[in-house]
Amino acid sequence: MIQRKQTLWFLISALMAGLAFVLPFGFKNTTSLTGYNIDVHNFSGGSNPVLMALFAVIILLNVVAVFLFKNRNLQVTLGIVASILAAGALAYEVYFCTTDGNSITFGIAHSTLYIGLLLPLISVIFSVMAVSGVKSDLKLLKESSRLR
């Protein structure tokens, strides 16, 4: 199980999705012109219920895929589903940042983006790497059984 490099890719993908719970993907600093109140809104995966559910499912799929090393076809399917969900989480983060008055722009109006916005993208990359590793294992097994 741990000898295969795709196991590490699945675990790193799950770790990136787990970090999305705690690392903010941006914040908005709103100030009032009539007063001196400064209100900082942090946007993180743990503060939004949709993102929380998406990242929890991504973590679950990647961890389950690690332990299904004997069923490689199911491993490929879980990896692809985790990649699609992580891409969806990235799209939802961008959508959330640009709607409902949360217009986070790059450095303008005291708002900024953090590394948490890239975590779903990194999770997609590691999931795709894991799926390609599992597919190469499947190809190797088919070639070895054909040689017998």
Phi, psi and omega per residue, in radians:
M1 nan -0.980 -3.066
I2 -1.390 -0.229 -3.132
Q3 -1.238 -0.425 -3.074
R4 -1.492 2.395 -3.083
K5 -1.226 -0.441 3.124
Q6 -1.190 -0.397 3.030
T7 -1.090 -0.749 3.102
L8 -1.132 -0.669 3.133
W9 -1.139 -0.725 3.095
F10 -1.096 -0.736 -3.125
L11 -1.189 -0.663 3.106
I12 -1.180 -0.658 3.084
S13 -1.098 -0.733 3.092
A14 -1.151 -0.663 3.113
L15 -1.122 -0.714 3.108
M16 -1.116 -0.692 3.091
A17 -1.181 -0.604 3.091
G18 -1.193 -0.648 3.105
L19 -1.175 -0.418 3.131
A20 -1.172 -0.348 3.065
F21 -1.193 -0.631 -2.987
V22 -1.826 -0.518 -3.119
L23 -1.514 2.240 3.121
P24 -1.257 2.577 3.070
F25 -1.724 0.053 3.044
G26 2.915 2.942 3.029
F27 -2.554 2.739 3.113
K28 -2.168 2.202 -3.137
N29 -1.797 1.887 -3.128
T30 -1.847 2.349 3.097
T31 -2.148 2.696 3.125
S32 -1.782 2.420 3.129
L33 -1.314 -0.420 -3.109
T34 -1.558 -0.327 -3.124
G35 -2.364 -3.080 -3.118
Y36 -1.933 0.510 3.116
N37 -1.416 2.285 3.073
I38 -2.008 2.132 -3.102
D39 -2.052 2.092 -3.118
V40 -1.862 2.149 3.101
H41 -1.843 1.985 3.056
N42 -1.555 2.370 3.081
F43 -1.901 2.024 3.089
S44 -2.407 2.907 -3.138
G45 -1.167 -0.424 -3.139
G46 -1.424 -0.241 -3.102
S47 -1.635 -0.263 -3.130
N48 -1.932 2.172 -3.069
P49 -1.115 -0.587 3.137
V50 -1.191 -0.795 3.109
L51 -1.151 -0.644 3.114
M52 -1.063 -0.771 3.136
A53 -1.168 -0.743 3.131
L54 -1.072 -0.817 -3.111
F55 -1.199 -0.593 3.090
A56 -1.134 -0.724 3.117
V57 -1.179 -0.681 3.111
I58 -1.087 -0.765 3.102
I59 -1.083 -0.801 -3.125
L60 -1.071 -0.796 -3.130
L61 -1.101 -0.732 -3.132
N62 -1.192 -0.692 3.139
V63 -1.214 -0.707 3.103
V64 -1.126 -0.664 3.132
A65 -1.100 -0.531 3.114
V66 -1.106 -0.697 -3.054
F67 -1.539 -0.024 3.076
L68 -1.744 0.734 -3.059
F69 -1.215 -0.279 3.091
K70 -1.523 -0.346 3.118
N71 -1.945 1.448 -3.008
R72 -1.228 -0.545 3.127
N73 -1.132 -0.709 3.089
L74 -1.195 -0.575 3.087
Q75 -1.092 -0.743 3.111
V76 -1.098 -0.770 -3.137
T77 -1.091 -0.788 3.128
L78 -1.129 -0.656 3.108
G79 -1.143 -0.696 3.120
I80 -1.186 -0.740 3.116
V81 -1.105 -0.718 3.105
A82 -1.108 -0.663 3.099
S83 -1.129 -0.748 3.141
I84 -1.141 -0.723 3.126
L85 -1.163 -0.647 3.108
A86 -1.184 -0.651 3.059
A87 -1.145 -0.654 3.069
G88 -1.140 -0.659 3.097
A89 -1.136 -0.691 3.088
L90 -1.110 -0.767 3.125
A91 -1.114 -0.681 3.130
Y92 -1.196 -0.640 3.084
E93 -1.079 -0.772 3.128
V94 -1.145 -0.725 3.101
Y95 -1.085 -0.758 -3.133
F96 -1.127 -0.610 -3.134
C97 -1.260 -0.340 -3.038
T98 -1.941 0.061 -3.137
T99 -2.134 2.964 3.057
D100 0.985 0.644 3.100
G101 1.339 0.159 3.139
N102 -1.687 0.702 -3.031
S103 -1.232 1.573 3.079
I104 -1.464 2.066 3.079
T105 -1.968 2.818 -3.003
F106 -1.300 1.572 3.038
G107 1.449 -0.043 -3.131
I108 -1.696 2.500 3.088
A109 1.093 0.677 3.044
H110 1.034 0.594 3.077
S111 -2.139 2.612 -3.110
T112 -2.589 2.866 3.095
L113 -1.939 2.558 -3.109
Y114 -1.990 3.116 -3.132
I115 -1.122 -0.383 3.138
G116 -1.058 -0.400 3.098
L117 -1.236 -0.482 -3.123
L118 -1.556 -0.183 -3.092
L119 -1.060 -0.726 3.064
P120 -1.101 -0.616 3.096
L121 -1.135 -0.739 3.092
I122 -1.131 -0.654 3.090
S123 -1.115 -0.692 3.082
V124 -1.083 -0.773 -3.113
I125 -1.070 -0.809 -3.132
F126 -1.211 -0.579 3.074
S127 -1.155 -0.713 3.109
V128 -1.156 -0.666 3.081
M129 -1.106 -0.704 3.119
A130 -1.158 -0.733 3.129
V131 -1.112 -0.703 3.111
S132 -1.165 -0.595 3.054
G133 -1.163 -0.699 3.106
V134 -1.173 -0.695 3.113
K135 -1.133 -0.642 3.088
S136 -1.174 -0.597 3.033
D137 -1.118 -0.737 3.105
L138 -1.090 -0.728 3.124
K139 -1.126 -0.726 3.116
L140 -1.121 -0.704 3.107
L141 -1.163 -0.676 3.100
K142 -1.144 -0.690 3.124
E143 -1.193 -0.670 -3.118
S144 -1.244 -0.613 3.117
S145 -1.306 -0.433 3.095
R146 -1.287 -0.517 3.136
L147 -1.267 -0.367 -3.117
R148 -1.236 nan nan
